[in-house]
């Protein structure tokens, strides 16, 4: 039942936005009673942030399953950036953005998101450390990973205005190229220090 509620929450966030995602609508979509929904998630903020937390964990599992393939790749940095891009596609990212925007004016949601967001972003950082352990201690490594996430998220959010796939692909190719330069400089500085 809990899983159905979490899945229904993501569906509602994507389809109706945060304002249109009501606990009643989620319970109906999940096929459970309102009482059962309240038993598992007493407030809307609990429900939506639990859904994002759950999906972020699933996304991390998918990424970690790719570690061996990426380590064996001729272009592990480029392939890892592409995986980060792909992980931000679809309903999970759309639902997350809905919550980021809504938390600007909803103090309870902001409090909940302040707890969830570090978990979601730290999972991508841990993935980067697992992929490139020899570089993870460098002081700029964390900044490079966060910059990559910011670039991916910024391009995707801006793309919603036009919905032009060709333009989106071109912007990602450009962004990915610049991120590769950033990571190449980081790798070079670590090699030079060794």
N, C-alpha and C positions, 0 to 999 in steps of 0.2 A: 504494500500500500504506500509506504514511504517513497519508494522508487517511482511509482505512478504519479504521486504528487509532485515530485521534483521534475520529472519529464513534462508534466502538464504545465508547470510553472514556466519553464523555458519556452514551451510552445506559445503560451499566452504573452510572455514578454515580447517575443518576436512578432506575433500577430497583432497585439493590441497596444504595445508599449507599456511602460510602467503604470501610467495613470489608468489604463484600461485593464490592467491585470488585478482583478479583485480576488479575494480568497474564495468567494462563492463561485466565480468563473473557473478558478483552478480546480476546486472540488468537483464541479460538474464535469470538467474536461477529464479529470482523473477517474471519474465514476465512483466517487466516495462521498459520504455524507459530510456536511459542513462540520459536524461534531468530530468526526474522525480526523478531518484536516486540522482542527483546533487542537486536538489531542497531540498530534505530531509537531505542529508548528503554531504556537499561540498567536503570533502576529505576522502580518504580511512581510515585514522586514526580515523576520526569521526565515520565512518560507523562501523568499527570493534569494537571499544571500546563501542559504543552505544549498539551493539549486546550483548557484554559481560555484560554490566550494566543491560540490560533488563533481561537477563537470570539469573543473580545473584539475581535480585529481585524476579523472579518467584521461584527460588530455596529456597529463604527465606520464601516465602509464604507456600511452601510445608512443610518445617521444622516446622514452627510455627503451622501448622495444626496438628502436632504430639505432641504438648506440653502436652495436657491432658493425652494422652496415656502414654507418658514417665513418667509423674509425678506419675501416678498410677502403674507403673511398679515395680516389685520386684527388678529390677536391672536398675535403671534409668541411671546411669553412663555408664554401658555397652551398654545399648540400644541406648543412645545418641551417643556414639562413633560409634556404628554400623550405625546409621543414617548418621553421618558425612561421614563415608566411602562410603555409598551408594550414597550420594549427590555428591560425587566427581567422580562417574562412568559416563562414556558416553561422548557424544560429547562436552558438555559444558566445561568440564575440558580439553579435548584435544585441543579445540579451545583456551582456556585461556593459556595453555602452549605454543602454537604457538606464541601467542602475547608476552608472557614473553621473549621468546628467541629472537624474532624479535626486541623487544624494546632495546635489548642490543646495537644494531648498528643503530637504527633509532631514532634520537632525538625527532621527533614529536610524534611518537608512544609512546616513553618512557614518554613524558610529559603527554600524554593522559592516559596512564596506571597508572601513579603516582596518578591520580585523581580517577581512577576506582578501583584500588586494595584496598585502604582503605575502600571503600564502601562495596565491596564484603566480605572482612574479618570481618569488623565490624558487618555485619549481622549475622555471625556465633557467634561472641562474644555476641551479643544481645540475640541470641537464648539461649546460655549458661546461661546468666543472668536470663532470663525468666524461664528457667528450674530449676535453683538452686539459687534463689534470696538471700537466707540466707548466701550463700558463696561468692556471687559476689563482696562484698566489700573487701574481703581478698586480700592483695597485690599480692599474688602468683596466684590468679584465672586467671587473664588475661594471664599470662605466661603459665599456664597449657593448656588453650584453644589454644594458638598459637603453643605450642609444639605439641598438638594433630593434628592440621592442617598440621604442617610441617612433621610429621610422615606419615600421610595419603598421602600427596602429594609426598613425597620422595619415598615411596613404589610404588605408581602407576607409577611414571616416570621411576623408575628403572625397573619395570616389562615390559616396552615396548621393552627392549632388548631381552627378552626370550619368551614372550607371553605364558608362562607356567602357566596355571590356578592353578594347584596344588601348585606350588612354591609360587604364589601370595597369595593364601589362607593361606599358612603356615606363610608367612612373616607378613600378617595382623594379624593372631592369636597371633603371638609373639609380634608384636607392640601393639596390643590392650591390651594384658596382662600387658605389662610394663606401658601403659597409665593408666590402672586401678589402678596400684600401686601408680602412681603419684597423681591421684585424691583421692585415699584413704588417702594418707598422708596429702593432703590438707584438706580433710574433718575432719580428726583426729585433725589437728592443730587448726581448727576453733572450734571444740567441746571442746578441752582442754582450749581454751582461754575464753570460755563462762562461 
